[in-house]
């Protein structure tokens, strides 16, 4: 069970060894006398990367508090992108955009996911409420993480572009990328949850998820164009 | 010969796989990152100085300062995006790893720029024309980008979404590098330009320049139409009459007869080149407009 306290632990710690990883091999320096020598690392040959904050953010486990914490963190990260978009006008635009960008992610989760759960349940898809909520939180977290990562680039374009159209275009591209990657995470998590279902149920679930994806794109776009002045809203 | 293991610069050049592994496992990062930063500062500065030498004088110093600044600025903007995109596509690397990978990749790219600088300088000295010079410098930058990608691709490995992640990295770097480069332009300046500012005023943007360049490539010169007083132009409005005379041309008919063997856009010693109105294909993101256009 992943709790918020363990979440905070991972965030606070510096180099956290992966408990599931095999023991680290001794220094590979002697074995790499030539440039073509293969890298010495874990048993499967892949480098061992220590757990990161991002991995914890995109984790699926945990109870209600952990899920809520991840969703809240994703929302906050998405707001950073909003701040970047608001930098063109400054002042109140900071707040407007910071509220508007995460609103679409939250709305898709709050409005769309219950409907998706109901439809999938009608077809007896093996999806629990907790799993659906975890998928939603993961989607929000993923979208927020990508949007926050793109925020400096968006700020650069939004502030330094002479034309408002160019600023709007670049801001919209970032929104689309963040939103789509968040949606991808949400849908892929749901698909993982439905792997145990029979083939007929999986087929129906796939169709339902396609419909949900379309709904999410349209709803997100509607909200962003309504709330974000940079892309023509408010 | 110094082994790549002992020399981080040699490691950057010879063994990108090992560089990627070190970054991922956060092993001996300090010498690697410091060497990469030094390579960025030196390699990009030398390359910038050579690009600035196309005009000479203070532009050599300006470009030598601005090219490393543009590169480092782009890296700063790229790191959070790389971190988020990699995590979202199945590689939740620590931020420290992403920073090290990005700097090491840039260091490798800067070493390639350093290697390309003498070739470019020699080409300038042999009288390479303005547009050919811009193309050659762009080509060198492209080669450097490929070298940098070598480190990133090896870090991504062969797992799921590796290609998508690499493509996203390239797109993000092009967007960030293009705009930071645009802000800090000009780099390549025509020799006959009398007064060169350290920075130009904000005009348009990188995305707009790409759009305009794509239209110019098919003979549509939007900005020429905007900036010209067509009522006083003996050739008339090009939107109604795109005759061949609006095409940028450096044919011998424009060359002064006393220096027939050189490209007229290169040598400082000659008179300003006679260009037809509307010849604005010098609007590449890093270039300076021709003085005959009178925009500064």
Boltz contact constraints between the chains, C-beta under 6 A:
constraints:
  - contact:
      token1: [A, 32]
      token2: [B, 5]
      max_distance: 6.0
  - contact:
      token1: [A, 35]
      token2: [B, 4]
      max_distance: 6.0
  - contact:
      token1: [A, 35]
      token2: [B, 14]
      max_distance: 6.0
  - contact:
      token1: [A, 35]
      token2: [B, 15]
      max_distance: 6.0
  - contact:
      token1: [A, 39]
      token2: [B, 21]
      max_distance: 6.0
  - contact:
      token1: [A, 47]
      token2: [B, 21]
      max_distance: 6.0
  - contact:
      token1: [A, 47]
      token2: [B, 24]
      max_distance: 6.0
  - contact:
      token1: [A, 47]
      token2: [B, 25]
      max_distance: 6.0
  - contact:
      token1: [A, 49]
      token2: [B, 24]
      max_distance: 6.0
  - contact:
      token1: [A, 49]
      token2: [B, 93]
      max_distance: 6.0
  - contact:
      token1: [A, 50]
      token2: [B, 94]
      max_distance: 6.0
  - contact:
      token1: [A, 52]
      token2: [B, 92]
      max_distance: 6.0
  - contact:
      token1: [A, 52]
      token2: [B, 93]
      max_distance: 6.0
  - contact:
      token1: [A, 52]
      token2: [B, 94]
      max_distance: 6.0
  - contact:
      token1: [A, 54]
      token2: [B, 87]
      max_distance: 6.0
  - contact:
      token1: [A, 54]
      token2: [B, 92]
      max_distance: 6.0
  - contact:
      token1: [A, 55]
      token2: [B, 92]
      max_distance: 6.0
  - contact:
      token1: [A, 142]
      token2: [B, 88]
      max_distance: 6.0
  - contact:
      token1: [A, 145]
      token2: [B, 84]
      max_distance: 6.0
  - contact:
      token1: [A, 145]
      token2: [B, 87]
      max_distance: 6.0
  - contact:
      token1: [A, 146]
      token2: [B, 84]
      max_distance: 6.0
  - contact:
      token1: [A, 146]
      token2: [B, 88]
      max_distance: 6.0
  - contact:
      token1: [A, 149]
      token2: [B, 80]
      max_distance: 6.0
  - contact:
      token1: [A, 149]
      token2: [B, 81]
      max_distance: 6.0
  - contact:
      token1: [A, 149]
      token2: [B, 83]
      max_distance: 6.0
  - contact:
      token1: [A, 149]
      token2: [B, 84]
      max_distance: 6.0
  - contact:
      token1: [A, 150]
      token2: [B, 81]
      max_distance: 6.0
  - contact:
      token1: [A, 152]
      token2: [B, 77]
      max_distance: 6.0
  - contact:
      token1: [A, 152]
      token2: [B, 80]
      max_distance: 6.0
  - contact:
      token1: [A, 153]
      token2: [B, 77]
      max_distance: 6.0
  - contact:
      token1: [A, 153]
      token2: [B, 81]
      max_distance: 6.0
  - contact:
      token1: [A, 153]
      token2: [B, 176]
      max_distance: 6.0
  - contact:
      token1: [A, 156]
      token2: [B, 77]
      max_distance: 6.0
  - contact:
      token1: [A, 156]
      token2: [B, 179]
      max_distance: 6.0
  - contact:
      token1: [A, 157]
      token2: [B, 179]
      max_distance: 6.0
  - contact:
      token1: [A, 160]
      token2: [B, 183]
      max_distance: 6.0
  - contact:
      token1: [A, 161]
      token2: [B, 205]
      max_distance: 6.0
  - contact:
      token1: [A, 162]
      token2: [B, 202]
      max_distance: 6.0
  - contact:
      token1: [A, 162]
      token2: [B, 204]
      max_distance: 6.0
  - contact:
      token1: [A, 162]
      token2: [B, 205]
      max_distance: 6.0
  - contact:
      token1: [A, 166]
      token2: [B, 205]
      max_distance: 6.0
  - contact:
      token1: [A, 166]
      token2: [B, 207]
      max_distance: 6.0
  - contact:
      token1: [A, 166]
      token2: [B, 208]
      max_distance: 6.0
  - contact:
      token1: [A, 181]
      token2: [B, 88]
      max_distance: 6.0
